[in-house]
């Protein structure tokens, strides 16, 4: 399979397959959303290229491994590590992997969690209360990731603003 077919197949992997979701989402949609959030976080500048490349491809290996539910990763850390190793090996076979700096990875984690929180808001607004636990977990992850972003990083202030906005959206969606 050529690299473009690999990426396209990876982008079609269904997310949240163990959750009751009203509007299906695919890895490609999620990766694009994370990139858009990163661009907003770094505005008026652009995020580093290696960070955007990482965000575009971060879940593509799930075409090989599948999407492991977050609760399994949390409850079985050894399984999470093993899955990450399998995904990393798969990625290295398919393209060279450049990893963003630790500081930029903290910003990435925030954007990744924010996309999940926004997905939960959408589902809640459509009446899907089955994602409430996932919504609160996403907000918790956003808070943790925000705490890892250096106060001197250009995205720090915007992350705080976005977290407040998403928190308000979440409160409105839960009414």
C-alpha positions in Angstrom: 0.0 0.0 0.0 1.5 3.4 -0.9 1.8 6.1 1.8 -1.2 8.1 0.5 -3.5 5.0 0.6 -2.2 4.3 4.1 -3.0 7.8 5.3 -6.4 7.8 3.7 -7.2 4.4 5.2 -6.1 5.6 8.6 -8.2 8.7 8.3 -11.3 6.5 7.8 -10.9 4.7 11.2 -14.1 5.3 13.3 -13.6 7.0 16.6 -15.6 6.3 19.8 -16.6 2.9 18.6 -17.4 1.8 22.1 -19.5 4.8 23.0 -23.1 5.6 22.1 -22.5 8.4 19.6 -25.2 10.1 17.5 -22.9 11.6 14.9 -20.0 9.4 13.8 -16.5 10.8 13.6 -13.5 9.6 11.8 -9.8 9.9 12.6 -9.3 12.3 9.6 -11.9 14.7 11.0 -10.4 14.6 14.4 -6.8 15.2 13.1 -8.0 18.2 11.0 -9.9 19.6 14.1 -6.7 19.2 16.2 -4.7 21.1 13.6 -7.3 23.9 13.5 -7.1 24.2 17.3 -3.3 24.3 17.2 -3.4 27.1 14.6 -5.7 29.0 16.8 -3.5 28.4 19.9 -0.4 29.8 18.1 -2.2 32.7 16.4 -0.9 35.2 15.1 2.0 32.8 14.3 1.8 29.3 12.8 2.5 26.2 14.9 5.9 24.5 14.2 5.7 22.3 11.1 6.7 19.2 12.9 3.8 19.7 15.4 1.2 20.1 12.6 2.6 17.0 10.8 2.4 15.1 14.1 -1.2 16.3 14.7 -2.2 15.3 11.1 -0.9 11.7 11.5 -1.1 11.1 15.3 -4.0 8.5 15.1 -3.4 7.1 11.5 -1.7 4.0 13.0 -5.2 3.0 14.4 -5.9 1.5 11.0 -3.5 -1.2 12.1 -4.3 -1.3 15.8 -7.8 -0.1 16.1 -8.9 2.7 18.4 -8.3 1.6 22.0 -11.0 3.1 24.3 -9.6 5.8 26.7 -11.0 4.0 29.7 -9.0 0.8 28.9 -5.8 3.0 28.5 -6.5 4.6 31.9 -7.4 1.3 33.7 -4.6 -0.8 32.1 -1.5 1.4 31.8 0.7 -1.6 30.7 -1.7 -2.2 27.8 -1.6 1.5 26.9 2.3 1.3 26.7 2.2 -1.9 24.7 -0.3 -0.4 22.2 1.8 2.8 21.9 4.9 0.7 21.1 3.0 -1.2 18.4 1.7 2.0 16.9 5.2 3.6 17.0 6.7 0.5 15.3 4.0 0.7 12.6 4.6 4.4 12.1 8.4 4.0 11.8 7.8 1.3 9.1 5.6 3.7 7.1 7.3 7.1 7.5 10.1 8.9 9.4 8.7 10.1 12.7 9.7 13.5 14.0 8.4 14.2 17.4 7.7 17.8 18.5 9.4 19.3 21.6 8.0 18.4 25.0 6.6 21.9 25.3 4.8 21.6 21.9 3.6 18.2 22.9 1.9 19.8 25.9 0.1 22.1 23.5 -0.8 19.2 21.3 -2.3 17.3 24.3 -4.4 20.3 25.1 -5.7 20.6 21.5 -6.4 16.8 21.4 -8.4 17.0 24.6 -10.2 20.1 23.5 -11.4 18.4 20.3 -12.8 15.6 22.4 -14.5 18.1 24.7 -16.0 19.9 21.7 -17.2 16.6 20.3 -18.9 15.8 23.6 -20.6 19.3 23.6 -22.0 18.5 20.1 -23.3 15.2 21.3 -24.8 16.7 24.5 -26.5 19.4 22.5 -28.1 16.7 20.3 -29.4 15.2 23.6 -26.9 12.4 24.0 -26.3 12.2 27.7 -24.4 9.0 27.3 -21.2 11.0 26.7 -21.4 13.0 30.0 -18.6 11.0 31.7 -16.4 11.4 28.6 -17.1 15.1 28.5 -15.9 15.6 32.1 -12.8 13.4 31.5 -12.0 15.5 28.4 -12.2 18.7 30.5 -10.0 17.1 33.1 -7.4 16.2 30.4 -7.6 19.8 29.1 -6.8 21.1 32.5 -3.9 18.8 33.0 -2.5 19.6 29.6 -2.9 23.3 30.2 -0.9 22.9 33.4 2.0 21.4 31.4 2.2 24.4 29.0 4.9 26.8 30.2 3.6 30.2 31.3 6.1 31.7 28.8 4.8 29.7 25.9 2.9 31.8 23.3 -0.1 29.4 23.4 -0.5 29.6 27.2 -2.8 32.6 27.4 -4.9 31.4 24.5 -5.2 27.9 26.1 -6.6 29.5 29.2 -9.1 31.5 27.2 -10.2 28.5 25.1 -10.6 26.3 28.2 -12.9 28.9 29.7 -14.9 29.0 26.4 -15.2 25.2 26.2 -16.1 25.1 29.9 -19.0 27.5 29.2 -20.1 25.5 26.2 -20.0 22.4 28.3 -22.2 24.0 31.0 -24.7 25.1 28.3 -24.8 21.7 26.7 -25.4 20.0 30.0 -28.4 22.1 30.9 
